Amino acid sequence: MARPVNPNRRSETLGRAAEYVLDHGLAGLSLRPLAAALGTSPRMLLYDFGSKQRLVVDVLAEIRRREERLFDAHVETLEDVWRWIAAPEREAFLRLFFEVYVDAMKRGEASPLVEDWLAFLSSRVDEATATLLIAVVRGLLLDRLATGDEGRTDAALALAARTLPGF
């Protein structure tokens, strides 16, 4: 007798794959170790997602959806944004974000990673201020990930929050 079809299998696999990618990153991602970690097979991953590229795209979209839901619940001021995004539990997401960002730059496809934040901030500030906010936050996050210096990056963000208008 055949096993009954699980209509939630793909979404469950996607959720677990997102956790795997957050823990391990995308560099060197291989279907065989991913499938083993998820308790499935590479063949089933390809059946569910069509290709490794589609799986990666769907995993990144799932991670983004999760982060957006959390973000929307924690944002009022620039300091709120910083406390939320620089929190230790966001570190895996940030490492993955910068990995994807660098890869997208290599392929000349990084603009959407800026445009999405410009669109989000456009309801709060003008485009030049939004650009400056994005640059400050991304730069400080990259610095914090590279050095682990929370005090200095927190102080720099506090200075930016006092001097940048409108947020």
Wavefront OBJ file of the C-alpha trace (Angstrom):
o trace
v 0.000 0.000 0.000
v 1.385 3.414 -0.976
v 2.087 6.006 1.664
v -0.569 8.772 1.691
v 0.441 12.072 0.136
v 1.350 14.754 2.679
v 0.071 18.067 1.264
v 2.229 19.975 3.774
v 5.486 18.182 2.940
v 6.858 20.909 0.676
v 6.156 23.726 3.135
v 7.525 21.667 6.036
v 10.650 20.859 4.032
v 10.989 24.524 3.092
v 10.842 25.574 6.745
v 13.485 23.043 7.758
v 15.650 23.957 4.750
v 15.481 27.616 5.796
v 16.767 26.672 9.252
v 19.567 24.626 7.672
v 20.626 27.520 5.431
v 20.555 29.949 8.353
v 22.833 27.587 10.290
v 25.174 26.627 7.432
v 24.960 29.414 4.839
v 24.724 28.991 1.084
v 28.410 28.699 0.214
v 29.002 25.148 -0.914
v 25.361 24.146 -0.394
v 24.909 20.639 -1.726
v 21.636 18.767 -2.031
v 22.989 15.517 -0.580
v 24.008 16.904 2.867
v 20.939 19.140 2.930
v 18.641 16.207 2.187
v 20.355 14.063 4.823
v 19.939 16.815 7.423
v 16.258 17.148 6.519
v 15.594 13.417 6.575
v 14.758 13.226 2.894
v 16.578 12.526 -0.368
v 18.038 14.789 -3.054
v 15.497 13.268 -5.444
v 12.594 14.388 -3.222
v 14.066 17.891 -2.901
v 14.188 18.123 -6.688
v 10.671 16.708 -6.930
v 9.356 19.309 -4.470
v 11.301 22.315 -5.779
v 12.174 21.479 -9.384
v 15.832 22.511 -9.146
v 18.487 23.471 -6.643
v 18.217 27.101 -7.813
v 14.445 27.141 -7.188
v 15.018 25.618 -3.753
v 17.528 28.367 -2.893
v 15.193 31.093 -4.162
v 12.295 29.659 -2.160
v 14.435 29.253 0.980
v 15.612 32.867 0.779
v 12.025 34.043 0.260
v 10.901 32.028 3.295
v 13.653 33.519 5.450
v 12.759 36.980 4.206
v 9.058 36.453 5.045
v 9.957 35.372 8.561
v 12.216 38.357 9.097
v 9.667 40.814 7.674
v 6.995 39.584 10.097
v 9.390 40.009 13.009
v 10.619 43.362 11.704
v 7.129 44.823 11.364
v 6.477 44.021 15.020
v 9.592 45.846 16.281
v 10.058 49.061 14.298
v 9.237 52.613 15.287
v 12.573 54.444 15.423
v 16.072 53.932 14.043
v 17.117 52.731 17.486
v 14.307 50.136 17.379
v 15.520 48.964 13.978
v 19.061 48.652 15.309
v 18.095 46.819 18.505
v 16.051 44.379 16.484
v 18.418 43.752 13.579
v 21.647 43.732 15.628
v 20.267 41.305 18.237
v 22.265 38.093 18.653
v 19.373 35.988 17.332
v 19.593 37.835 13.964
v 23.273 36.982 13.450
v 22.625 33.912 11.279
v 20.210 35.927 9.135
v 22.732 38.776 8.787
v 25.570 36.460 7.794
v 23.306 34.915 5.176
v 22.134 38.354 4.023
v 25.693 39.558 3.437
v 26.599 36.285 1.714
v 23.669 36.725 -0.669
v 24.423 40.452 -1.069
v 28.043 39.833 -2.126
v 26.994 37.051 -4.486
v 24.319 39.312 -6.022
v 26.906 42.089 -6.496
v 29.211 39.674 -8.333
v 26.361 38.905 -10.723
v 25.269 42.545 -11.057
v 21.938 41.760 -9.375
v 22.225 43.591 -6.033
v 19.915 46.528 -6.774
v 16.776 44.767 -5.506
v 18.511 44.355 -2.146
v 18.695 48.147 -1.922
v 15.407 48.957 -3.632
v 13.372 46.886 -1.194
v 14.618 48.935 1.755
v 14.236 52.214 -0.147
v 10.605 51.299 -0.776
v 10.080 50.416 2.881
v 11.626 53.670 4.127
v 10.018 55.921 1.493
v 6.903 56.333 3.603
v 9.011 57.743 6.448
v 11.801 59.818 4.889
v 12.978 61.215 1.564
v 15.093 59.049 -0.765
v 18.442 60.642 0.141
v 17.836 60.130 3.865
v 16.647 56.555 3.219
v 19.845 55.883 1.260
v 21.937 57.242 4.109
v 20.017 55.164 6.676
v 20.535 52.000 4.642
v 24.248 52.714 4.234
v 24.741 53.467 7.927
v 22.864 50.409 9.184
v 24.411 47.990 6.674
v 27.886 49.369 7.245
v 27.577 49.144 11.018
v 26.133 45.631 10.799
v 28.994 44.478 8.602
v 31.483 46.083 10.994
v 29.791 44.434 13.988
v 29.830 41.008 12.339
v 33.478 41.416 11.375
v 34.743 42.728 14.714
v 32.160 41.740 17.310
v 32.453 45.262 18.755
v 28.949 45.891 20.024
v 29.782 48.971 22.111
v 31.389 50.932 19.291
v 28.724 50.030 16.714
v 25.909 50.782 19.184
v 27.490 54.190 19.934
v 27.850 54.941 16.215
v 24.218 54.053 15.588
v 23.122 56.249 18.502
v 25.071 59.139 16.968
v 23.422 58.513 13.585
v 19.986 58.420 15.208
v 20.578 61.802 16.859
v 21.797 63.432 13.661
v 19.625 61.889 10.918
v 16.303 63.607 10.342
v 12.912 62.049 10.188
v 13.308 58.574 11.608
l 1 2 3 4 5 6 7 8 9 10 11 12 13 14 15 16 17 18 19 20 21 22 23 24 25 26 27 28 29 30 31 32 33 34 35 36 37 38 39 40 41 42 43 44 45 46 47 48 49 50 51 52 53 54 55 56 57 58 59 60 61 62 63 64 65 66 67 68 69 70 71 72 73 74 75 76 77 78 79 80 81 82 83 84 85 86 87 88 89 90 91 92 93 94 95 96 97 98 99 100 101 102 103 104 105 106 107 108 109 110 111 112 113 114 115 116 117 118 119 120 121 122 123 124 125 126 127 128 129 130 131 132 133 134 135 136 137 138 139 140 141 142 143 144 145 146 147 148 149 150 151 152 153 154 155 156 157 158 159 160 161 162 163 164 165 166 167
